[in-house]
């Protein structure tokens, strides 16, 4: 690899990591706004979505420039392809954070439904998955990426339990149906964030190992040691 291409790839990765920092902050702020009924913070998350979208456009444009200028092959080509896909996942995570923020605004009015206590640890787990998948990318660590994929089962378990709790509340109190539906949506947004973190981790595995593991759950039944 030439020095110029290495420099361009390093700059590309740094730009994507800046985008990831904005996305992580958006998730944290959106869920905090939901838990505390902080509409100003929720509005801040929604206003920040344009910044995340601009990051996506810039990173993807840089990827195309590198492809045209350097014509990379083998692992370098895989790296650029992975960054393109990861950037798309990050942008979608940002959109989901906006969805949570919109729910926070909706639930800031009476009857002020109680936020399920299990939602906070579920969200923390989803944020951790995003962070660890990106760390795996930076470190080219396929083992760490595999650990992230396996964490998705825990988030799915949280999701099922929370949805059941919200549905039970709506059955007991029809006046809470509107609020319950909004909470249902927020819980699903968090679960989808974890799914996108899983996608990122699977792209890291592809980058490092050259093997496509997406839609192949058998690849994780006996993870390498």
N, C-alpha and C positions, 0 to 999 in steps of 0.2 A: 504494500500500500504506500502511495506517495505521501510526503509530508503535508501537501496541500489538502489531499483528501482526508487525512487523519484530522487535520485542523477543522475542516468543514464538518466532519462527523461529530467531533467533540462539541463544536458550537451548536450543532443540531440537537444533541442530547441535552445540553444545558438549557436550551430554549424549551424543550419539552418538559424538563424538570421544573422550570419556572411555571409552566402551565399547570403541572401536577400540584404544585404548591397552592396555586389559586383554587384548584378544584377541591383539595383537602380542606382548605379554609372554608369554602362554600358549604361543604357537607356539615362541618362542625357548627358553623354559624346557623345554618338552616334548622338543624335539629335542636340547637340551643334555643332558637327563637320559638320553636314549637313547644318546647318544654316550659319556657318562661313566659309565653305569650308576648314576646318582644316584637312588635310589628315593625319598629324602626330597623331592627337587625334583619328581619325578613326582607324588608324593602332593599336593604343593602345587598343582600344575596342576589335578589332579582336584578338589581342595577349592574352587578358585577358580571352578569352572564355574557355581556358583549365583549368584555376583556378576554374571557375564556374562548369565545368564538374567534376572536382575532388571533389569539395564540394558535388555534387549530389551523387557520388559514396560512399563517406565516410558516409554521412547521411543515405543512404539506407542500407549500411552494418551495421551501428549501430542499425538501426531499426530491422533488422533481428536478431542481437545478443540479443537485449532486448526481442524479441518475444521468442527466444529459451531458454534464461536463466530464465526469470521471468514468462513466460506464462500469460501475463496480460489478464484481462477480463473487460467487461462493458466499462466504460468511458475511462479507460487506453488503452484498445485495440482500441477504436475509435480514441484516440489521436494519437497513432502510425500510424494507417491507414491513418489518415488525413495528418500527416507529410510526409508520403510516397508520397501521391498524390500532396501535395503542393510543395514538392521538385521537382517533375517532371514538374509542372507548372513553377516554377522559372527557371529551366534549359531551358525550351522552351522560356521563356521571354528573357533569355540571348542570345539564338540563334536569336531571332527577333532583338535584339539590334545590333548584328553582321550584320544582313541584312541591317539595317539602316546605319551602318558604311560603308558597301560596297557601298551603294547608294551614300553616301557622297563622296567617292573616285571617283565614276563614274561621279558625277556632278561637280567635281572640275576642269573639263576641259571645254573649250568653247563648246556651246554658253552661259554657265553660266545662266541657267534659274532662274528666280526669285522664291524664296521659298515662298509659300502662307503664309500670315501673320497668318492665323487661325491655322496653324500646331503647332505653339509653345504652345498656350493655350490648344490645344487638347492633346499634349504630356504631359503637366503639369498635366492635369486631369488624364491621364492614370497612371502617376507616383504616384499621390495622391491615386488612387485606390489601387495600389500595397501596399503603405505604410499603408493605413487604414485597408486593409484586414489583414495584418500581425499584426497590433496593436490589431485588434479584436481577433486574435488568442491568443496573449499573455495575453489579458485581459479576454478571454472567453466571449466576448461581441457579442452576436447574433444580437442585435439591430444595432450595428455599422456595422456588416457584411451585414445586410439587406440594410443598407444605401448605401454600396458600390455596391451591385447588382443593385440598382436603378440608380446609376450614369452611368451605362453602356449605358443607353438610350441617355445621353448627348454626349458621345463619338461617338455613332452611328450617331447622328445628325451631328456632326462635320465631320465625315467620309464622309457622303453623300454629304455635301456641298463642301468639298475639292475635292472629286472625280469629281463632276460636274464642278468645276472651272478648274481643270486640263484638263478635256476632252474638254471643251470649248476653252481653249488655243490651244490645238492640232488641233482643227477644223479651228481656225483662222490662224494658222501658221504651215503648215506641216513640216517646218524645226525643229520644237520643239517636234516632235513626240517621238524621242528616249529619250530625256530628260523628256518628259511628262510621258512616260511609267515608267521611273525610279522613278519619284516622286509618281506616282500612287502606285508603290510597297511600297515605304516608308510609305505612308499614311496607307496602309493596314497593314503594320507591327505594327504601333502604335495601330490601331484598334484591332489587335489580342492580343497585350499586355493587353489591357483593358479586353478582353475576358478571358485571363488567370487569371487576378486579380479577375474577377467575379467567376471563378472556385474556387479560394482560399477562397473567402468569403462564397461561398456555402458549402465548406468543413467545415468552422468554424461553420456554422449553424448546420450542421450535428453533429459536435463534441459536441456542447453545448446542442442542443435540441433533438438530436437523430432522427431527421426527414430529409429525403432525399428530397431536394427542387430542385435539378438540373432537368431541362426539365419540371418544373412545374411552369410556370409564374403566375398562379393563386395564388400561395403562397405569392406573393408580391403586390397583388392588394390592400390589406388592412393590411399593416404591423402593428405589435403590438405596443402599446404605453407604 
